[in-house]
Amino acid sequence: MKNKMIRMLSYPSGRQHFNIHDENEIPLQARALAWCMDITGMEALFTKEDLFEFLVRLFTAIPELRAEESFAENEYLFEFHWEGMPYRMYPEDITACLGLYIWDMPENNLSREKWLQNLPAFRKSAWFSSSLFKQTLNPIQPEESGETHSAPSITLEDLVAKEGLVSYLLGGIGNDVFLRFEKECRNELSGLRQKISSINRGLPVHFDWEALAPDVKEAFMRHCMGKYYQENIPEDEMEDWAFIQDVAHLVWGVNNGLARDLNTLHIDPRWDLDIAKYEELGHDGGGINLLLTWKAYELDDVRHLIKREIPESLEWEWKDFPEPDSVDRGEDEDDF
């Protein structure tokens, strides 16, 4: 799975535009764009095509920003506030934010159709991120955003109607802007794209509950079910114990070196883990914390049951893996 975060490639022309000398500093405009990207389902702004699709979705998906109105009247996209001061987002600010991405291994491969189907979830994620991730900036005023995450009614036809406006906006931006970005960030872009290609190739083996030996599956069931365990449990009753396969999958991943830190979800992005299955699994607190799940089911006691399958030569290079943006660790929590 991928890890959510906010990063920018080292783009000298972009830093010069914002008068930023620290390569690690992310300008306010980029932080506001990251929030918008979360809703639009866009993971990176690297190309002219990325910007085009991002703005088409932005104009339709976040009416609270009044981006279309602001651009038509004053040629800026939207206004946001930071520490009581107003800021305006202009097209040249967006091009200066080229290199921005909000997942560690970004790919803009989400179709408009699938994005529309999941738009309410994207809006909810953006509001959640603005309170959790350290560098996300919600550009909507609190009194305007309220408590609702409901999405506006949008059709594919609505999106197509906005393409003309976005084409006009980008028409004033020469291709030299994007060529300069590609040139200045060539090495970083190449390295990132190679990593994405490696991830897409996946791992040579995957977890398969059914492939486990019968005695191993029985041991996991006894361990997790405790006094409720019995032989030949009816299939309809086993639906209540489906999580046993998920905790076994977690043990399999840890034993195969796919987790560096369960507390912060610092895990191998090649691992095909359905993270949604671990929501509050084994603990009362909200959200997902695999370390709490591990401790709740005392998985150290059954860890020996699953053997390593992935050779160490294929281990992920953690030194090249950035820390997640949402690091909120307790002092007594241990790494894996």
Residue pairs with C-beta under 8 A, 6 or more apart in sequence:
1 265
1 267
1 269
1 271
1 272
1 273
1 275
2 103
2 104
2 105
2 269
3 103
3 104
3 265
3 266
3 267
3 269
3 324
4 102
4 103
4 104
4 129
4 133
4 324
4 325
4 326
5 102
5 103
5 104
5 133
5 322
5 323
5 324
5 325
5 326
6 26
6 30
6 31
6 34
6 100
6 101
6 102
6 133
6 135
6 136
6 325
7 100
7 101
7 102
7 104
7 322
8 14
8 26
8 30
8 97
8 99
8 100
8 101
9 98
9 99
9 101
9 185
9 188
9 189
9 192
10 23
10 99
10 185
10 188
11 96
11 98
11 99
11 181
11 184
11 185
12 184
13 96
13 180
13 181
13 184
14 96
14 97
14 98
14 99
14 181
15 21
15 23
17 92
17 93
17 96
18 27
18 29
18 96
20 27
26 135
27 96
27 97
28 80
28 82
28 87
28 137
29 87
29 89
29 93
29 94
29 96
29 97
30 97
30 100
31 135
31 136
31 137
32 80
32 87
32 89
32 137
32 138
32 139
33 45
33 89
33 94
33 97
33 100
34 100
34 102
34 135
34 136
34 137
35 126
35 129
35 130
35 136
35 137
35 138
35 139
36 54
36 58
36 62
36 65
36 126
36 139
37 43
37 45
37 54
37 100
37 102
38 102
38 122
38 125
38 126
38 129
38 136
39 57
39 58
39 61
39 62
39 119
39 122
39 123
39 125
39 126
40 53
40 54
40 57
40 58
40 61
40 115
40 122
41 57
41 110
41 115
41 118
41 122
42 50
42 53
42 54
42 57
42 108
42 110
43 101
43 102
43 103
43 106
43 107
43 108
44 50
44 100
44 101
44 102
44 103
44 106
44 107
44 108
45 51
45 54
45 94
45 97
45 98
45 99
45 100
45 101
46 98
46 99
46 101
46 181
46 189
47 178
48 170
48 173
48 175
48 178
50 108
51 94
51 95
51 98
51 170
52 163
52 166
52 167
52 170
53 108
55 77
55 94
55 162
55 166
55 169
55 170
56 159
56 162
56 163
56 166
57 112
57 115
57 159
58 65
58 67
58 77
59 67
59 68
59 162
59 165
59 166
60 152
60 154
60 158
60 159
60 162
61 119
61 122
61 123
61 151
61 152
61 154
62 140
63 152
64 140
64 144
64 145
65 77
65 78
65 139
65 140
66 78
67 77
67 78
68 162
68 165
70 76
70 77
70 78
70 79
71 77
71 165
71 169
74 88
75 90
75 91
76 88
76 89
76 90
77 89
77 90
77 91
77 94
78 88
78 89
78 139
79 86
79 87
79 88
79 89
79 139
80 86
80 87
80 89
80 137
80 139
80 140
81 87
81 139
81 141
82 137
89 139
91 169
91 170
91 172
91 173
92 173
95 173
95 177
95 178
95 181
98 177
98 178
98 181
98 185
99 181
99 185
99 188
104 269
104 321
104 322
105 192
105 195
105 196
105 199
105 269
106 192
106 196
107 196
112 156
112 159
113 156
115 122
116 154
116 155
116 156
119 151
119 154
120 149
120 150
120 151
122 151
123 149
123 150
123 151
124 149
126 138
127 138
127 145
127 149
129 136
130 136
130 137
130 138
132 326
133 325
133 326
134 325
134 326
134 327
135 325
136 325
138 145
182 189
195 320
198 270
199 269
199 270
202 270
202 272
203 270
203 271
203 272
203 310
203 314
204 310
204 314
205 309
205 310
206 272
207 248
207 249
207 252
207 253
209 217
209 245
209 248
209 249
212 220
212 248
212 306
216 305
216 306
217 248
219 302
219 305
220 244
220 247
220 248
220 302
220 305
221 229
221 241
221 244
222 229
223 297
223 298
223 301
223 302
224 241
224 243
224 244
224 247
224 297
225 241
225 244
233 241
243 277
243 281
246 277
246 278
246 281
247 281
247 282
247 293
247 297
247 299
248 306
249 273
250 273
250 278
250 290
250 293
250 294
250 299
251 299
251 302
251 303
251 305
251 306
252 306
253 259
253 267
253 268
253 271
253 273
254 262
254 294
254 299
254 303
254 336
255 303
255 306
255 307
255 308
256 308
256 309
256 310
257 268
257 308
257 310
257 312
257 315
257 316
258 267
258 268
258 270
258 271
258 310
258 316
259 266
259 267
259 268
259 290
259 336
260 266
260 267
260 268
260 318
260 321
260 335
260 336
261 267
261 291
261 335
261 336
262 289
262 290
262 291
262 293
262 294
262 336
263 289
263 290
263 291
263 329
263 330
263 333
263 334
263 335
264 323
264 324
264 326
264 327
264 328
264 329
265 275
265 288
265 290
265 324
266 321
266 323
266 324
267 273
267 290
268 316
269 316
269 321
270 316
275 288
278 288
278 290
278 293
279 287
279 288
280 286
280 287
280 288
281 288
281 293
281 296
282 292
282 293
282 295
282 296
282 297
283 289
283 292
283 293
283 296
285 292
291 333
291 334
294 300
